[in-house]
Amino acid sequence: MTGEVGHVIGERYRLVDQIGQGGMGRVWRAMDGQLGREVAVKEIALPPGLSPEERERYVTRMEKEARSAARLGHPNVITVHDVVHEDDVPWIVMELVVGESLDSLLNRAGRLPWEQAARIGTQIASALAHAHERQIVHRDLKPDNVLLAGTRVVLTDFGIARVMDEAVRQTSVGAVIGTPHYMSPEQVQSLDIGPASDLWSLGVLLYAAVEGGLPFTSPPVYPLFTAILNQPTPLPRQAGPLTGLINQLLSKDPAQRPPAAQVADYLSTLGRGAAEPTPQPQPGPIPQQSYPQQGQRQRGKRQQGQPQATA
């Protein structure tokens, strides 16, 4: 990677300091010399071993994905301002969101009350619904890609994992881009990925938020993947009225997961009810699944049926 403090990208964006790093690149705070505003710039780290032709192809595709993300006009999706190609590296220029990540909050708090998880989940699901309507799948939904700016929740990194996954597979047999604990069964099996895969990841995220831990935790990657594919999902104990929703989102069968728009509506209703001083009617179930309240959890037969790089 070529970034360093003071370096100017695209004859416009001066790197001020590094504010994040992971397997897919580094994030910089930068100053837009034309508009005089601070922005965030993501420096993408393509894997080594690509031929010049392959590298150029993946850079072009990364720019295409970033421009697709730039068309997502939604308050819960980070705004992409520009894409710059410099020194054979793609740089994605975004709004600078001042706040902490959900991952940081969970590391600090341990777990969240279900009411707070529902309010955060409402905005994530709303962002996913907006993207899915436009045929864009995130592929790497995880707490580190969720930013919290006051009451606003912002989802980042749309589409990047898709190109990085193909580039890594080009050079490393069996390698997978993404965060293993949040991968859906179909992603683990390298099947076609659709919107339902993002809904599985949202289910894992909600589970982690309310439980303070992950549903599948085997440290080695491949035993973890076996668990995701074959083991029943542990029943969440702290989820309250989110219990049934989390169970359905974590169905091994993607067809059984509700679409993002329905999830957003359901969570929004729960959030409004939790904010009221008097009891409110519970929202109706999403089709094909009843959402039991805490103390009424169902333990019936569950449906049966994927190496970490983040950022």
C-alpha positions in Angstrom: 0.0 0.0 0.0 1.2 3.5 -0.9 -0.5 5.8 1.6 1.4 7.9 4.1 0.6 11.0 6.0 0.7 14.1 3.8 0.4 12.1 0.5 -2.1 13.7 -1.9 -4.5 11.3 -3.7 -5.9 12.2 -7.0 -4.3 15.7 -6.8 -7.1 16.5 -4.3 -7.2 14.5 -1.1 -4.4 15.0 1.4 -4.0 12.1 3.9 -4.1 13.5 7.5 -4.0 10.3 9.6 -4.9 6.6 9.6 -8.1 5.9 11.4 -8.7 2.2 10.6 -7.1 -0.9 9.1 -8.1 -4.5 8.2 -7.6 -7.2 5.6 -9.2 -5.2 2.8 -7.2 -2.0 3.3 -6.6 1.1 5.4 -9.0 4.0 6.1 -7.6 7.5 6.3 -8.9 10.8 7.4 -8.2 13.2 4.6 -8.7 16.8 3.6 -10.5 17.6 0.3 -8.4 20.4 -1.1 -11.1 21.5 -3.5 -14.1 21.7 -1.1 -12.1 22.3 2.1 -13.8 19.5 4.0 -12.7 16.4 5.9 -13.5 13.0 4.2 -12.6 9.4 4.8 -10.5 7.6 2.2 -10.3 3.9 1.9 -7.1 2.5 0.4 -7.8 -0.9 -1.0 -5.2 -3.7 -0.5 -5.4 -6.1 -3.4 -3.7 -9.4 -2.8 -0.1 -10.0 -4.0 0.5 -12.4 -6.8 -1.9 -10.9 -9.4 -0.6 -10.4 -12.9 -0.7 -6.7 -14.1 -3.6 -7.6 -16.3 -5.5 -9.3 -13.4 -4.7 -6.4 -11.1 -6.0 -3.9 -13.6 -9.2 -5.9 -14.0 -9.9 -6.1 -10.3 -9.1 -2.4 -9.8 -11.6 -1.6 -12.6 -14.2 -3.8 -11.0 -13.6 -2.3 -7.6 -14.2 1.1 -9.0 -17.4 -0.1 -10.6 -18.6 -1.5 -7.3 -17.8 1.7 -5.5 -19.7 3.7 -8.1 -22.7 1.4 -7.6 -22.5 2.1 -3.9 -22.4 5.8 -4.6 -25.8 5.5 -6.1 -27.3 4.3 -2.8 -28.9 7.4 -1.5 -30.0 6.4 2.0 -29.3 8.0 5.4 -28.1 4.6 6.8 -25.6 4.0 4.0 -22.3 5.8 4.0 -22.1 8.4 1.2 -19.4 7.7 -1.4 -18.1 10.9 -2.9 -15.4 9.8 -5.4 -13.3 6.9 -6.6 -9.6 7.6 -7.4 -7.2 5.2 -9.2 -3.6 6.0 -8.3 -0.4 3.9 -8.2 -2.4 0.8 -9.3 -4.5 1.1 -6.1 -8.2 2.1 -5.9 -9.1 4.7 -3.3 -12.7 5.2 -2.3 -13.6 8.7 -0.9 -16.5 8.7 1.5 -18.2 11.0 4.0 -16.3 11.1 7.3 -18.6 9.6 10.0 -17.7 10.8 13.5 -18.5 8.1 16.0 -17.6 4.6 17.0 -18.2 1.3 15.4 -20.8 -1.2 16.7 -17.8 -3.5 17.3 -16.2 -1.0 19.6 -19.4 -0.5 21.5 -19.9 -4.2 22.0 -16.3 -4.6 23.1 -16.9 -1.8 25.7 -20.4 -2.7 26.8 -20.3 -6.5 26.5 -23.9 -6.8 25.4 -26.8 -4.5 24.6 -30.4 -4.4 25.9 -32.7 -5.8 23.2 -34.5 -2.5 22.9 -31.2 -0.8 21.8 -30.3 -3.7 19.5 -33.7 -3.4 17.9 -33.2 0.4 17.2 -29.8 -0.3 15.7 -31.1 -3.3 13.7 -34.0 -1.2 12.3 -31.6 1.2 10.6 -29.3 -1.6 9.4 -32.2 -3.5 7.9 -33.5 -0.3 6.3 -30.1 0.2 4.6 -30.1 -3.4 3.4 -33.6 -3.1 2.0 -32.6 0.0 0.1 -29.6 -1.8 -1.4 -31.3 -5.1 -2.1 -34.0 -3.2 -4.1 -31.1 -2.0 -6.3 -29.6 -5.5 -6.7 -26.7 -4.7 -4.4 -25.7 -7.2 -1.7 -23.3 -6.2 1.0 -21.6 -9.7 1.6 -19.6 -8.6 4.7 -22.1 -7.3 7.2 -20.5 -7.3 10.7 -20.3 -4.9 13.7 -17.0 -3.4 12.4 -18.8 -2.2 9.3 -21.6 -0.5 11.3 -20.8 3.1 12.5 -22.7 4.9 15.2 -23.0 8.6 15.0 -25.4 9.7 17.7 -28.7 8.2 16.9 -27.7 7.6 13.3 -26.5 4.1 12.2 -24.3 4.0 9.1 -23.5 0.9 7.1 -20.2 0.9 5.2 -18.2 -1.2 2.6 -21.0 -2.2 0.2 -19.7 -4.4 -2.6 -16.0 -4.4 -1.7 -16.0 -8.0 -0.3 -17.4 -9.3 -3.6 -14.4 -8.2 -5.7 -11.8 -8.9 -3.0 -13.2 -12.5 -2.6 -12.6 -13.1 -6.3 -9.2 -11.6 -6.3 -8.1 -13.6 -3.2 -9.4 -16.8 -4.8 -7.3 -16.0 -7.9 -4.1 -16.2 -5.8 -4.9 -18.4 -2.8 -6.8 -21.7 -3.2 -9.5 -22.1 -0.7 -9.2 -18.6 0.6 -12.3 -16.6 1.4 -12.8 -12.9 2.0 -15.1 -11.9 4.8 -15.5 -12.6 8.5 -16.1 -16.3 9.1 -18.4 -16.0 12.1 -20.8 -13.8 10.1 -20.9 -15.9 6.9 -24.1 -17.5 5.8 -24.2 -21.3 5.1 -24.4 -20.5 1.3 -21.4 -18.2 1.6 -19.5 -20.9 3.4 -20.2 -23.3 0.6 -19.2 -20.7 -2.1 -22.7 -20.8 -3.6 -24.4 -17.9 -5.3 -24.9 -15.1 -2.7 -28.2 -13.1 -2.7 -29.9 -10.7 -0.3 -30.8 -13.6 2.1 -27.1 -14.0 2.9 -27.0 -10.4 4.3 -30.1 -11.3 6.5 -28.2 -14.3 8.0 -25.3 -11.9 8.9 -27.8 -9.5 10.4 -29.2 -12.4 12.5 -25.6 -13.1 13.8 -25.1 -9.4 14.5 -28.3 -9.1 16.5 -27.5 -12.4 18.4 -24.0 -11.0 19.2 -25.5 -7.7 20.3 -28.0 -9.1 22.8 -26.0 -12.1 24.0 -22.5 -10.7 24.1 -21.2 -13.6 22.2 -21.5 -15.4 18.8 -23.7 -18.3 18.0 -20.9 -20.3 16.4 -17.4 -19.9 18.0 -15.1 -22.7 17.0 -11.7 -21.0 16.7 -10.3 -23.0 13.6 -12.0 -21.8 10.5 -13.2 -25.1 9.0 -14.7 -26.6 12.2 -16.5 -23.2 12.5 -17.8 -23.6 8.9 -19.0 -27.2 9.8 -20.9 -25.8 12.8 -22.5 -23.0 10.7 -23.7 -25.6 8.1 -24.8 -28.4 10.4 -25.2 -27.5 14.1 -28.5 -26.0 15.4 -28.3 -22.4 16.3 -28.1 -21.9 20.1 -31.3 -20.3 21.4 -30.6 -16.7 22.5 -31.4 -16.1 26.2 -31.3 -12.3 26.4 -33.2 -11.4 23.2 -36.7 -10.9 24.6 -39.1 -10.3 21.7 -36.2 -10.5 19.2 -35.9 -14.2 19.9 -38.1 -15.5 17.1 -36.8 -13.0 14.6 -33.2 -14.0 15.3 -34.1 -17.7 15.0 -35.7 -17.1 11.6 -32.8 -15.0 10.3 -30.5 -17.8 11.3 -32.4 -20.4 9.3 -30.0 -22.7 7.3 -32.5 -22.3 4.4 -32.2 -18.8 2.8 -35.8 -19.0 1.6 -37.0 -19.0 5.2 -35.3 -15.7 6.1 -37.6 -12.7 5.9 -36.6 -9.9 3.5 -34.9 -6.8 4.9 -37.9 -4.5 4.5 -40.1 -6.7 6.6 -37.3 -7.0 9.2 -37.0 -3.2 9.3 -40.7 -2.8 9.8 -40.9 -5.4 12.6 -37.9 -4.0 14.5 -39.2 -0.4 14.0 -42.5 -1.4 15.6 -40.7 -3.1 18.5 -38.5 0.0 19.0 -41.5 2.3 19.1 -43.3 0.1 21.6 -40.2 -0.1 23.8 -40.0 3.7 23.9 -43.6 4.1 25.2 -44.3 4.4 28.9 -47.3 2.0 28.7 -47.5 -1.5 27.1 -48.0 -1.5 23.4 -49.6 -4.2 21.2 -46.9 -6.5 19.8 -46.4 -6.5 16.0 -47.8 -9.3 14.0 -45.5 -12.1 12.8 -43.6 -12.1 9.6 -45.1 -14.8 7.3 -44.1 -18.4 8.0 -42.8 -17.7 11.5 -44.3 -16.8 14.9 -42.1 -14.6 17.0 -42.5 -15.8 20.6 -41.8 -13.4 23.5 -39.3 -14.0 26.2 -40.5 -16.9 28.4 -42.4 -18.4 25.4 -39.5 -19.6 23.4 -40.1 -22.6 21.2 -37.6 -25.5 21.2 -39.1 -27.5 18.4 -37.2 -29.1 15.6 -34.8 -26.7 13.9 -33.9 -26.6 10.2 -30.5 -28.1 9.3 -28.6 -27.6 6.6 -17.6 -21.5 5.4 -10.2 -17.6 6.7 -10.7 -14.1 8.2 -10.0 -10.8 6.3 -11.8 -7.7 7.4 -12.1 -4.0 6.7 
